[in-house]
Amino acid sequence: MPTKIEKDAVSGQDTTGHEWDGVKELNTPLPTWWVYTFYACIVFALVYCVLYPSWPSLRGHTEGLLGHTNRADLARSLEAQTKSRAAFVDRIRTTSLADIRKDTGLFNFALAGGRSAFQTNCIQCHGAGGAGSVGYPNLADDKWLWGGEIGQIHTTIQHGIRNANEKSRQGLMPRFGADELLTAAQVAAVTDHVLSLSGRAKPTPEGAKVFQEQCLACHQADGKGNQELGAPNLTDGIWLYGGDRDSLYRTIFYARNGSMPAWGERLDEATLKMLALYVHSLGGGR
């Protein structure tokens, strides 16, 4: 129940007239500076709502007297960047890959652009550093299925691998077991022969015979592969789909014919060149 307002004996502060179980509520006003700050915030908010977009409506929002938006700022910033890059991009588009490498300023710009394009389009498969993963080649070593010269890299990026593009890299490995070209025993024998090429198993006459009849045309007699066909080197211990016996057996039995998009259908020529230069610079380019 409200009681009369009186002075608190301890603090000397007026009470509000409210008391609960003998405890009286002090009437302590907010600090003056806080009150004025609160009023200033209200004024600021009202001014902001008038000057800038703020209040939503059924068809959008209020535009504000200044008509300012972060979206417009971003558009202007992107336009300015595009204009500042245009001269370099145009030069890259019309300059050969070899000549770009000779021009330090243009080459550094191309590497930066290639890194950005790689992070946008390539890291999902090849990883941030280009080290790849199972089924996706390592771009930072010196082992290339289709060639590591910069022109070869550009062609691979532009047309892709085993896709609908008529100029894409083609080279299919037969499904020796699944299509019954070989028996399971023959697949097992040639698996051991392939392992023997890198010193991890003992060769057998049966495996050598199957390899000569079925694999030599692509991988060559010494097993070192053929970049024109995309046939990997079987002697270096580098495996795209795993080098243990079970993985190799499955590769021979079912085949592994991964695909890469034809980036020339999605990216402009300047970006393709920058990507090729960047991939070439990762450490494995020739």
N, C-alpha and C positions, 0 to 999 in steps of 0.2 A: 504494500500500500504506500502511495506517495506520502511523504512527510514534509515538514517545512524545511525550506532551504536554510542552511546554517553554515558556519565556518567549521572546518575540520580542525580539531585541537592539535593534531600532530603536524599537518602540512600547511595549515593556514589557508587551504584552498576551499572555495565554496563547494558545497555538495549540490547534487541535482534534485534532492528531495526524495530519492529512492533508497530504500533500505531493505536488505534481505538477511534474515537471521542475524541482525545486529551489525551487518556490514553495510556501510554507507557508500554510495557511489559518488566519487569526486567529479566535479564539472571541470575537466581539463581540456581547454580548447586546443585545436591544432596549432602548430607554430605558424607565425605569420608568413614566414618565407615559403612554407609548404603550401599554404592557401593561395598565395600569389602565383606560385609555380603551377598549381593546378589550374587556376584561371587562365594562365598564359597558354597552357597546353590545349585548353578548350578553344581559345582564340586561334591558335596555330592550326588546329584540326579543321576549324571552319574555313579559314583562309585556304588551306590545302585542298579542301573539297571543292572550293570555287575555282582554283587555278589548275588543278590536275584532274585526270579521270578518276572517278571514285565510286559514285553511286550506281549500282546495277539497275537495269531496266529490263523490260520484257524483250527488247530487241538489241540489247547491248549494254551501254553504260554512258554516263555523262562524259563529255569530251574534255571539259575544263577550258578555262579561258586561254591557257597557254597551248593547249593541244599537244602536250608532250607525252610520249610513250617510250618505254624501254625498247619495245619492238622496233619503233622507228629509229632509235639510236643504234640498235644492232644492225638494221638494214643499211644505215649510212656508213657504219664502221666496216661492214663486209664489202660494200661498194668501194670504199676507199682502199681497202686491202686488195681488192681485185684489180683496181686501176694501177696500184703500185707494183703488182706482180705481173701485169700484162706484158710489159716489155721483156722481162725474162722469159715468161711462158712462150711468147711469140718466137723468141730466139731459139728456145729449146725445140719448138715444133719444127723449125726450118733448118736446124743444125744437126749434122750427123752425130751419132753417139761417140765416135772417136774424137771429133772436134770439140764436143762438149767437155770431154775429159781433159783436153789441153787448155781450156779456159778456166782458170781457178775460180773466179767469181761465179761464172755460170755453173760450173760443176758443183760448187758448194750449195748454190741455190737448188740445183737439181736433187742433191742428196737430201736436203731438208724437205723438199716436196715429196720425194720418194718415200722418206720415212713416214710422213703424214699419211700418204696413200696406203702404205703397207699396214699401218696401224688401223686404218679404216677397213681395208678389204682382205688382208692376208693373215693377220695374227690368229684368227679363229681356227685356222688349220695349221699354220706353220709356227705359231708361237711368237711372242713378242720379240725374241731375239733371232728368229728364223731357225731355231734348232729342230723344229718339226716334232713329230710324235709318231706313234704307230700308224702307218698308212699315209703319212705326210712327210715328204723328204726334208732332210736337214739342208738348209740353204747356206749354212755357215761353214761347211767343210768343202773339200775339193773333189767330191764324188758327185757326178752329175749323170742322170739317166739320159738326158737329151742334149748334153753339151753345156759347158760352163763359160764359153766365150760370150762376151756381152751381146753380140748379135743373136746368138742362139738363145740366150735367156730372154731377150726381147721377143723373139718369135714364139717361144713357149708361153710367155705371158699374154701376148696378143691373141693367139689362136687357141690356146689351152690344150688339153690332152683328152683324147677319147670323148669328144662331145659332138654335138650336131654341126659344128662349124666345119665347112668343107676343107679348111686348111689346118684343122687341129692335128696335133701329134696323134698318130694312130700306131698301134702296136699291141695286139692282143695275144695273151698267153692262153693256149688251149686248156680246157678243163680235162686233164688227162684221165683222171679217175672218174669224175662225175659223168663224163661222156663216153666212158668205157673204151678210151683209146689205149689205156694201159690197165693191167690188173692191179689189184691192191698190192700184190707181192712185187710187181715191177715198180710201182710207185715207191714202195719201201726201199727197194734196192737203189733206185736212182736218187732217193733222198740221202742215203748214206754216201753215195758217190759225190753229191753236191757238198756234203759236209767234209768229205775228204779233200776237196779243192782248197779249203782253208785250214787243213791239217787237224780237223776235229773228229775224223773217223777214218777207218781203213777202207780203201777202195776195194770193190769186188768186181769180178769179171761181168756179172749180170748187170750191175749198176752202170759200169762203163759202156756196155753194149747199148743199154737203153738210152743213155745220155748221147751217145754218138748218133743213134737213129732218130731221136726225138728232139734233142736240145741243142745240138751243135750248130744248126743253121742260124740260130739267134745268138746264142751265148758263146759261140766259137769253141774250137777244140780245147783251148786252154781255160775256158770258163770265164774269160775277162770281159765278156759282153760286147755289145755293139750299140753305140749311142745313136746311130741312124735309125735303129729300130726301138730304142728305149729299153733294150735288154740289159739288165744290170750285171755288174761284175760280181761273179760268185766266189771270187778268191780273196776279197779284201776284208771279210768279216763284218761288213756293213749290210744290215738287213732292214728293208722297209716295213716288213710285217712280222719281224721277229726271227731270230736265227737259231732257236732251239729246234730239236728234231721234230717235235709235234707241229710247230708252226710251219716249218718247211714242208712237212708232209701235206698239211692242209693246203698250202700254197700250190703245190704240184697237183694235188688231187682236184681242188676246186678252182684254182687260178685266182689271181688278184688283179683286177683291171679297174683301178680307181680312175676317177675323172676329175678334170680341172676346168673351170669355166673359161670361155674365150673372153678375156677381159677387154679385148679390142671392141667388143660389142657393147661395152658398158662405160669405158673410159676413153677420153680423148687421147690423141697421139702424144701430146706433151706429157701427160700423166703416165702413159705407158713407158716412155723413155726414162722418166724420172724413177719409176719403179724398177726398171731394168738396171739402171745405174746404181740404185740403192742395194738391190739384191746382190749385184756383182761386188759391191763394196763390203758385204758382210764378212768376207774372209775367204770364200771359196771360189770366187770368180777367177777366170784365167785371162 
